[in-house]
């Protein structure tokens, strides 16, 4: 191992090492065994929405290659696999239960358990049935009730074997990016629709937590994509205000309702013109604030924020596939992300592992009732090179992963209650609006042959997991 390897004595007993994917990004089989269109199938079919006209129709064919992929996870030594079920496969068109769709996930769970891998299930990773979108999607309060029906179906089939249930993955993206900026499916650019989507997804989360707990679910949580919000000039009121608003829209309008049962006061003021007050009905906030057992943290980069035009040549925040978009920063479309001169990933995101440590400690400081944390996604896209011998020496990705795991180690030493780390992603896959042009996997996929090749980052992660187990096994009993 390199000197980037973290110290192992501060990772708690039972710390989970895993990797993650999402149904729409890996499964393919877009119209097989009863599955109908999701918003991402429909969005990708519109010319210009996804780079190179790519679609998730085949993806990396995980639907047919699932046993092979689980064997690969076992070979990597994963403790857990975080996957999502597809609403469009389980309840096609948002209508009746599709038993064939559920059977696939039942087989997946059995395969994982047989391999000694903990299944970690996410109910919503952005693939709303297109028929529900045509009925209003997440702007329609009724969609929250349809989500609970879907969650009940999945739990009825898998609840006897799955202990960890995540309601939503990154609602920021499926609400503000999907309905506000148009960069993600369903591709709408309507600030009022975006705020309605935020609230109704919160409501769906809270109702599902209550329902699943009543059915016997033991570990319930949600995954949020969170970032630091650092004003470029702390003495400049314009930058400070831009950072405040960014923090509100990226972080606090998701954290506060879930962990405190209320929207932040400044967020309520910011969003009053977009109808948030009108959406909140009696009892909503109590439902949304239902206690959770864990909080998943997805983190890829942190952000320096300015309210002034950016002249640095790159906004440090990545972007979409070139499709014209509105800003998701509702009420302050002038927010910019000036470069700090840090290294960048293939997504044009700045690399700053210390930002993850800062974020984890901030969560503990600002939310006294914070449940245990899991890093449910962390990773990096780079342009990989395949050598003549077939190996993939992805040095930058390897360094990124190890440096961020070290940041987690440092946060734990400083008091953060972090209990697991899932690298994104297990496999190269359909990267949303970027199509197949961006590779996050620790396993390379040849999209023509579907051949899987473990990259050097995957080998390093395997070694890191094995080293941790060896240290744990050698530790004296307490």
Buried (B, 14 or more C-beta within 10 A) or exposed (E): EEEBBBEBEBBEEEBBBBBBBBBBBBBBBBEBBBBBBBBBBBBBBEEEBBBEEBBBEBBBBBBBBBEEBBEBBBEBBBBBBBBBBBBBBBBBBBEEBBEBBBEBBBEBBBBBBEBEBBBBBBBBBBBBBBBBBBBBBBBBBEBBEBBBBBBBBBBEBBBEEBEBBBBBBBBBBBBBBBBBBBBBBBBBBBBBBBBBBBBBBBBBBBBBBBBBBEEEBEBBBBBBBBBBBBBBBEEBEBBBBBBBBBBBBBBBBBBBBBBBBBBBEBBBEBBEEBBBEEBBEEEBBEBBBBEBBBBBBBBBBBBBBBBBEBEEEBBBBBBBBEBEBBBBBBBBEEBBBBBBEBEBBBBBBBBBBBBBBBBBBBBBEBBEEBBBBBBBBBBBBBEBEEEEEEBBBBEBBBBBBBBBBBBBBBBBBEEBBBBBBBBBBBBBBBBBBBBBBBBBBBBBBEBEEBEBBBBBBBBBBBBBBBBBBEEBEEEEEE
